[in-house]
Amino acid sequence: MTNLDIRHRIEARISQGEFLANMLLLVHKDSGNVQADFVERLCSIATTVRALLEGNGLLQKILYQPSTYWPEQRGKSYAFVDGGVASVDLPSAGPIGIRVGSYLVRPGDESDSRERFKIELSLVDDLYSPNGALYDDDFLDLAKLRDAARIVSELSAGLSLARQVDGDGPPDAVVLHGPLVNPVAPYGLDGFPPFGLGACRQFVGDNDWHGDDRDRQFVSLYALLLEKLRETGTPVVGAVERSVGRDPIFIRTALDGLLKAREAETLLEQIRSYGLNDAALLDVVLVEGEYVTPLAVGRQGARNKWPRFWEEKIGRYPKALTTYLKPSALVQPFRVEAFEDVRNLDSVLALILHTSRLLPSYGFPVGLDIVDKFAKVPAWLSRGVKGQHQVVLLKQALASGDPRAVSFAKRVVAAKGRDWLFRPEA
């Protein structure tokens, strides 16, 4: 790809509304000729990055050949995993409903067993219930609690599929919707509650599993599930559709081995000054079907931001073998993560490319779109979770014999979402 090709790609992206936020970053520096300056500088940065990757043999390409690819997949099976969280609007606590679905498909199979949909895991509980199966204590940041429960639930479902022993055994590959290795420091804060023992046994798939409070904390349990998933030997990858982070961590990892430290930092400063993350920059660097040779990337962030209590555990977390794959000319590349010792990653990337091209103008593995719609918790089910929670709360209040608890439960049952009765006192 020439410098002129990159310029044309950048100008085409700008005409489609891309890079608008990036250009706005330059306005306060130089309001005149902002777009022209942006195109010129981005073209220079992209040309430099492509030359470095290409010159060092780090660019690879998968040919899109559906007429020959799909017949070759006959006899294989592939699983796609995603989870859905119930939207429960109650003022009393932190109720949660999660279900994780899988979609398993056997290309070329024309029998009734070609496709299989299954709810791999389902949890309904109260985040603030001290006796609940999911969490043992209170924690104010409900968003983090829900994220932790969803992440662990989806990984647990992937583990169940990867070591499947019934039928034809595990699938030839499992594709998770989202990162394979998430940053865990935000979930290691003081007061973050452990999962209940019953939930942990369900996650691990072992009714005899015993773990203390530390073992049942998210940071420990997530590490255990990753280890067990890796031990299965089944190729498991995570596909990340939208890269929202601003730090070009993948490019930084690549440059560390290609340039001297000062040269790499100078180039990275230019990339950051234009607000470019990995996906935005690689969108104009890569061409259709290209991907960067996978690199081991640490996903746990700066060590000085790790909770001291978890430093040793976080330091042992696996790196994510990471690449960016651009499925077609008009679609941004997306991130694919795997374990460093993954088998047949080239075959999995070919699967991801071909499933990303099955729908026009889509550009992401279509199996994940299918399972997303299957696992999504519909409004009627969220209302059911809410109703069940109200019934249990009222029963517990009546059983306690405490007039204040009964009064509170009645108000919860009668309230609608963020009722004025439950506004915090000034």
C-alpha positions as CSV (number, residue, x, y, z in Angstrom):
1,M,0.0,0.0,0.0
2,T,1.4,3.4,-1.0
3,N,1.3,6.7,0.8
4,L,-1.3,7.9,-1.7
5,D,-3.5,4.8,-1.0
6,I,-3.4,5.6,2.7
7,R,-4.3,9.3,2.1
8,H,-7.3,8.2,0.0
9,R,-8.4,5.9,2.7
10,I,-8.2,8.6,5.4
11,E,-10.1,11.1,3.2
12,A,-12.8,8.5,2.6
13,R,-13.1,7.8,6.3
14,I,-13.4,11.5,7.0
15,S,-16.2,11.8,4.4
16,Q,-18.0,9.1,6.2
17,G,-17.8,10.9,9.5
18,E,-14.9,9.1,11.0
19,F,-12.1,10.9,12.9
20,L,-14.4,13.9,13.7
21,A,-13.6,13.7,17.4
22,N,-9.9,13.4,16.6
23,M,-9.9,16.5,14.5
24,L,-11.7,18.4,17.2
25,L,-8.7,17.8,19.4
26,L,-6.7,20.0,17.1
27,V,-9.1,22.9,16.9
28,H,-7.9,24.5,20.2
29,K,-4.3,24.3,18.9
30,D,-4.8,25.5,15.3
31,S,-8.3,26.4,14.1
32,G,-7.2,27.0,10.5
33,N,-6.8,24.2,8.0
34,V,-7.5,21.6,10.7
35,Q,-8.7,18.9,8.4
36,A,-5.8,19.4,5.9
37,D,-3.3,19.2,8.7
38,F,-5.0,16.2,10.2
39,V,-4.9,14.3,6.9
40,E,-1.3,15.2,6.4
41,R,-0.2,14.1,9.8
42,L,-2.3,11.0,10.1
43,C,-1.1,10.0,6.6
44,S,2.5,10.3,7.8
45,I,1.9,8.4,11.0
46,A,0.0,5.6,9.2
47,T,2.6,5.3,6.5
48,T,5.3,5.0,9.1
49,V,3.5,2.3,11.1
50,R,2.6,0.3,8.0
51,A,6.3,0.4,6.8
52,L,7.5,-0.8,10.2
53,L,4.9,-3.7,10.4
54,E,5.4,-4.7,6.8
55,G,9.2,-4.3,6.8
56,N,9.4,-6.6,9.8
57,G,7.1,-9.3,8.4
58,L,4.3,-8.6,10.9
59,L,1.4,-8.2,8.4
60,Q,-0.4,-11.3,7.3
61,K,-3.4,-11.8,5.1
62,I,-6.3,-14.3,4.9
63,L,-7.9,-14.8,1.4
64,Y,-11.6,-14.6,1.5
65,Q,-12.6,-17.7,-0.5
66,P,-16.1,-18.8,0.7
67,S,-16.7,-21.2,-2.2
68,T,-13.7,-23.3,-1.1
69,Y,-13.6,-22.5,2.6
70,W,-17.0,-23.6,3.7
71,P,-17.0,-27.0,2.1
72,E,-13.7,-27.6,4.0
73,Q,-15.4,-27.0,7.3
74,R,-17.8,-29.9,6.9
75,G,-17.5,-32.2,10.0
76,K,-16.3,-29.4,12.3
77,S,-18.3,-27.5,14.9
78,Y,-17.9,-24.0,16.3
79,A,-19.5,-22.4,19.3
80,F,-20.2,-18.7,20.0
81,V,-20.9,-17.4,23.5
82,D,-22.5,-14.2,24.8
83,G,-24.4,-13.1,27.9
84,G,-27.4,-10.9,28.7
85,V,-28.1,-8.9,31.8
86,A,-31.7,-8.2,33.0
87,S,-32.6,-4.6,33.5
88,V,-34.2,-4.6,36.9
89,D,-35.3,-1.1,38.2
90,L,-35.9,-1.5,41.9
91,P,-35.0,1.0,44.7
92,S,-34.4,-1.6,47.4
93,A,-31.2,-3.4,46.5
94,G,-29.1,-4.5,43.6
95,P,-31.0,-7.4,42.0
96,I,-29.4,-9.0,39.0
97,G,-30.5,-11.5,36.4
98,I,-27.8,-13.0,34.0
99,R,-28.1,-15.7,31.4
100,V,-25.3,-16.8,29.1
101,G,-26.3,-18.5,25.8
102,S,-24.3,-20.5,23.3
103,Y,-24.8,-21.1,19.6
104,L,-23.1,-24.1,18.2
105,V,-23.1,-24.7,14.4
106,R,-21.8,-27.5,12.2
107,P,-21.1,-26.0,8.7
108,G,-22.3,-28.3,5.9
109,D,-24.5,-30.4,8.1
110,E,-27.9,-30.5,6.6
111,S,-29.5,-32.5,9.4
112,D,-31.7,-31.2,12.3
113,S,-28.6,-31.1,14.5
114,R,-26.8,-28.6,12.4
115,E,-27.5,-25.8,14.9
116,R,-27.9,-25.9,18.7
117,F,-29.0,-23.1,21.0
118,K,-28.5,-23.6,24.7
119,I,-28.6,-21.5,27.9
120,E,-25.3,-22.5,29.4
121,L,-25.7,-20.6,32.7
122,S,-28.5,-18.7,34.4
123,L,-28.3,-16.7,37.6
124,V,-30.9,-14.6,39.4
125,D,-30.0,-13.1,42.7
126,D,-29.7,-10.0,44.9
127,L,-26.4,-8.3,45.0
128,Y,-27.1,-6.9,48.5
129,S,-28.5,-10.2,50.0
130,P,-26.1,-11.4,52.7
131,N,-27.6,-14.9,52.3
132,G,-27.7,-14.9,48.5
133,A,-25.9,-17.4,46.3
134,L,-24.2,-14.7,44.2
135,Y,-22.7,-12.2,46.7
136,D,-22.1,-12.3,50.4
137,D,-21.9,-8.6,51.3
138,D,-22.8,-5.0,50.3
139,F,-20.9,-2.9,47.9
140,L,-22.0,0.5,46.6
141,D,-20.7,0.3,43.0
142,L,-23.5,-1.8,41.4
143,A,-22.1,-1.4,37.9
144,K,-18.9,-3.1,38.9
145,L,-20.8,-5.9,40.6
146,R,-22.8,-6.5,37.5
147,D,-19.8,-6.4,35.2
148,A,-17.9,-8.9,37.5
149,A,-20.9,-11.3,37.5
150,R,-21.3,-11.0,33.7
151,I,-17.6,-11.5,32.9
152,V,-17.3,-14.6,35.2
153,S,-20.6,-16.1,33.9
154,E,-19.5,-15.8,30.2
155,L,-16.1,-17.3,30.9
156,S,-17.7,-20.1,32.9
157,A,-20.0,-20.9,29.9
158,G,-16.9,-20.9,27.6
159,L,-15.2,-23.4,30.0
160,S,-18.2,-25.7,30.0
161,L,-18.2,-25.8,26.2
162,A,-14.4,-26.2,26.0
163,R,-14.4,-29.3,28.1
164,Q,-17.7,-30.7,26.8
165,V,-17.6,-34.5,26.9
166,D,-21.1,-35.5,25.7
167,G,-22.0,-35.8,22.0
168,D,-19.0,-35.3,19.8
169,G,-16.9,-33.7,22.5
170,P,-15.8,-30.0,22.6
171,P,-16.2,-27.8,19.5
172,D,-13.2,-27.1,17.3
173,A,-13.2,-23.5,18.5
174,V,-15.1,-21.3,21.0
175,V,-15.6,-17.6,20.3
176,L,-16.5,-15.3,23.2
177,H,-18.1,-11.9,22.7
178,G,-15.6,-9.6,24.4
179,P,-12.1,-9.7,25.7
180,L,-10.6,-13.1,26.8
181,V,-8.5,-11.4,29.5
182,N,-10.1,-8.4,31.2
183,P,-8.3,-5.9,33.5
184,V,-9.1,-7.0,37.0
185,A,-7.7,-4.2,39.2
186,P,-11.1,-2.3,39.2
187,Y,-12.7,-5.4,40.8
188,G,-10.1,-5.7,43.6
189,L,-11.1,-2.7,45.6
190,D,-11.5,-2.7,49.3
191,G,-14.9,-4.0,50.3
192,F,-15.6,-5.8,46.9
193,P,-17.7,-8.8,48.0
194,P,-16.8,-12.4,47.3
195,F,-19.1,-14.6,45.3
196,G,-21.2,-17.1,47.2
197,L,-19.9,-20.7,47.5
198,G,-22.9,-22.0,45.5
199,A,-22.3,-19.6,42.6
200,C,-18.6,-20.4,42.6
201,R,-19.3,-24.2,42.3
202,Q,-21.6,-23.5,39.4
203,F,-19.0,-21.3,37.7
204,V,-16.2,-23.8,38.2
205,G,-18.4,-26.8,37.3
206,D,-17.5,-28.7,40.5
207,N,-20.0,-29.3,43.3
208,D,-17.1,-30.3,45.6
209,W,-15.1,-27.1,45.1
210,H,-14.2,-25.3,48.4
211,G,-12.8,-21.9,48.5
212,D,-12.4,-19.3,51.2
213,D,-13.3,-15.7,51.0
214,R,-10.1,-14.8,49.1
215,D,-10.6,-17.7,46.6
216,R,-14.2,-16.5,45.9
217,Q,-13.2,-12.9,45.2
218,F,-13.4,-11.9,41.5
219,V,-9.6,-11.5,41.1
220,S,-9.0,-15.1,42.3
221,L,-12.0,-16.8,40.7
222,Y,-11.4,-15.2,37.3
223,A,-7.8,-16.3,37.3
224,L,-8.9,-19.8,38.2
225,L,-11.4,-19.9,35.4
226,L,-8.8,-18.6,32.9
227,E,-6.4,-21.3,34.0
228,K,-8.9,-24.1,33.7
229,L,-10.0,-22.8,30.3
230,R,-6.4,-22.8,29.1
231,E,-5.8,-26.3,30.3
232,T,-8.7,-27.7,28.2
233,G,-6.5,-27.2,25.0
234,T,-9.6,-26.1,23.1
235,P,-9.0,-23.0,21.0
236,V,-10.9,-20.2,22.7
237,V,-10.7,-16.6,21.5
238,G,-12.4,-13.4,22.5
239,A,-13.6,-11.0,19.8
240,V,-13.9,-7.3,20.7
241,E,-16.0,-5.3,18.3
242,R,-15.5,-1.8,19.6
243,S,-12.2,-0.5,21.0
244,V,-13.2,2.5,23.2
245,G,-9.9,2.9,25.1
246,R,-7.7,5.7,24.0
247,D,-4.4,4.1,24.8
248,P,-2.8,2.4,21.7
249,I,-1.5,-0.5,23.8
250,F,-1.2,-2.9,20.9
251,I,0.7,-0.5,18.7
252,R,2.9,0.3,21.7
253,T,3.7,-3.4,22.3
254,A,4.6,-3.8,18.6
255,L,6.8,-0.7,18.5
256,D,8.7,-1.9,21.6
257,G,10.4,-4.6,19.6
258,L,10.8,-2.5,16.4
259,L,12.3,0.8,17.5
260,K,14.6,2.2,20.0
261,A,12.9,3.4,23.2
262,R,13.2,7.1,22.3
263,E,12.0,6.7,18.7
264,A,9.1,4.5,19.8
265,E,8.0,7.1,22.4
266,T,8.2,9.9,19.9
267,L,5.9,8.1,17.5
268,L,3.5,7.1,20.3
269,E,3.3,10.7,21.4
270,Q,2.3,11.7,17.8
271,I,-0.4,8.9,17.8
272,R,-1.8,10.0,21.2
273,S,-1.8,13.7,20.3
274,Y,-4.2,12.9,17.5
275,G,-6.4,10.8,19.7
276,L,-5.8,7.6,17.9
277,N,-6.4,4.2,19.5
278,D,-5.3,0.9,18.0
279,A,-8.5,0.3,16.0
280,A,-8.6,3.8,14.5
281,L,-5.0,3.8,13.4
282,L,-5.0,0.2,12.1
283,D,-8.2,1.0,10.1
284,V,-6.2,3.0,7.6
285,V,-3.0,0.8,8.0
286,L,-4.6,-2.5,7.1
287,V,-6.3,-3.6,3.9
288,E,-9.1,-6.1,3.5
289,G,-8.3,-9.5,5.0
290,E,-5.1,-8.3,6.7
291,Y,-4.2,-8.9,10.3
292,V,-1.1,-8.1,12.4
293,T,1.0,-11.1,13.6
294,P,-0.4,-11.8,17.1
295,L,1.5,-10.3,20.0
296,A,1.4,-11.1,23.7
297,V,-0.2,-8.0,25.3
298,G,-0.5,-7.4,29.1
299,R,-4.0,-6.3,29.8
300,Q,-3.7,-5.4,33.5
301,G,-2.5,-1.9,33.2
302,A,0.1,0.0,35.2
303,R,1.4,-1.9,38.2
304,N,1.1,1.2,40.4
305,K,-2.7,1.1,39.9
306,W,-3.0,-2.5,41.2
307,P,-4.6,-2.9,44.7
308,R,-1.7,-3.8,47.0
309,F,-3.6,-6.8,48.4
310,W,-3.8,-8.3,44.9
311,E,-0.4,-7.4,43.4
312,E,1.0,-10.9,43.4
313,K,-2.1,-12.5,42.0
314,I,-2.5,-9.8,39.2
315,G,1.2,-10.2,38.4
316,R,0.6,-13.8,37.5
317,Y,-2.3,-13.1,35.1
318,P,-1.8,-14.4,31.6
319,K,-1.1,-12.0,28.7
320,A,-3.5,-12.0,25.8
321,L,-2.2,-13.1,22.5
322,T,-3.7,-10.2,20.5
323,T,-4.2,-9.2,16.9
324,Y,-6.4,-6.9,14.9
325,L,-8.2,-8.3,11.9
326,K,-9.7,-6.1,9.1
327,P,-12.5,-8.1,7.5
328,S,-13.4,-5.8,4.7
329,A,-12.5,-2.4,3.2
330,L,-15.3,-0.4,4.8
331,V,-15.2,-2.0,8.3
332,Q,-13.0,-1.1,11.2
333,P,-10.6,-3.9,12.3
334,F,-11.6,-5.6,15.5
335,R,-9.5,-7.2,18.2
336,V,-9.1,-10.9,18.7
337,E,-7.5,-12.4,21.8
338,A,-6.3,-15.9,22.7
339,F,-4.0,-17.6,25.1
340,E,-0.3,-17.6,24.2
341,D,-0.2,-21.4,23.7
342,V,-3.4,-21.5,21.6
343,R,-3.6,-24.2,18.9
344,N,-4.6,-23.5,15.3
345,L,-5.1,-19.8,15.7
346,D,-4.7,-19.3,11.9
347,S,-7.7,-21.5,11.4
348,V,-9.8,-19.7,14.0
349,L,-8.9,-16.3,12.4
350,A,-10.0,-17.7,9.0
351,L,-13.3,-18.7,10.6
352,I,-13.7,-15.3,12.1
353,L,-13.0,-13.6,8.8
354,H,-15.4,-15.7,6.8
355,T,-18.2,-15.4,9.4
356,S,-17.7,-11.7,9.4
357,R,-18.4,-11.5,5.7
358,L,-21.7,-13.5,5.8
359,L,-23.8,-10.4,6.1
360,P,-23.3,-7.3,3.9
361,S,-22.0,-4.2,5.7
362,Y,-21.8,-6.1,9.0
363,G,-18.2,-7.0,9.6
364,F,-18.2,-9.0,12.8
365,P,-18.5,-12.8,13.4
366,V,-22.2,-13.3,12.6
367,G,-22.4,-16.2,15.1
368,L,-21.9,-13.6,17.9
369,D,-24.7,-11.5,16.6
370,I,-27.0,-14.6,16.6
371,V,-26.1,-15.7,20.1
372,D,-26.4,-12.0,21.3
373,K,-30.0,-11.9,20.2
374,F,-30.6,-15.4,21.8
375,A,-29.1,-14.5,25.1
376,K,-30.4,-11.0,25.5
377,V,-32.8,-10.7,28.4
378,P,-36.1,-9.4,27.1
379,A,-38.2,-6.8,28.9
380,W,-40.8,-9.4,29.9
381,L,-38.2,-11.5,31.6
382,S,-36.7,-8.5,33.4
383,R,-40.2,-7.7,34.7
384,G,-40.5,-11.3,35.9
385,V,-37.2,-11.0,37.8
386,K,-38.4,-7.8,39.4
387,G,-41.7,-9.3,40.4
388,Q,-40.0,-12.4,41.9
389,H,-37.7,-10.1,43.9
390,Q,-40.6,-8.1,45.2
391,V,-42.4,-11.3,46.4
392,V,-39.3,-12.7,48.2
393,L,-38.7,-9.3,49.8
394,L,-42.2,-9.1,51.1
395,K,-42.2,-12.7,52.4
396,Q,-38.9,-12.1,54.3
397,A,-40.3,-8.9,55.8
398,L,-43.5,-10.6,57.0
399,A,-41.5,-13.5,58.4
400,S,-39.2,-11.1,60.4
401,G,-42.2,-9.6,62.2
402,D,-40.5,-6.2,62.1
403,P,-43.1,-3.5,61.4
404,R,-40.4,-1.2,59.8
405,A,-39.3,-4.0,57.5
406,V,-42.9,-4.7,56.5
407,S,-43.5,-1.1,55.8
408,F,-40.4,-0.8,53.7
409,A,-41.3,-3.9,51.7
410,K,-44.7,-2.5,51.0
411,R,-43.2,0.7,49.7
412,V,-40.8,-1.2,47.5
413,V,-43.7,-3.3,46.0
414,A,-45.7,-0.2,45.3
415,A,-42.8,2.0,44.1
416,K,-42.0,2.5,40.4
417,G,-38.3,2.7,39.8
418,R,-36.6,5.8,41.3
419,D,-39.6,6.7,43.5
420,W,-39.4,10.0,45.4
421,L,-39.8,8.0,48.6
422,F,-36.4,6.6,48.2
423,R,-34.5,9.7,47.4
424,P,-31.4,10.0,49.6
425,E,-31.7,12.5,52.5
426,A,-29.9,15.8,52.2
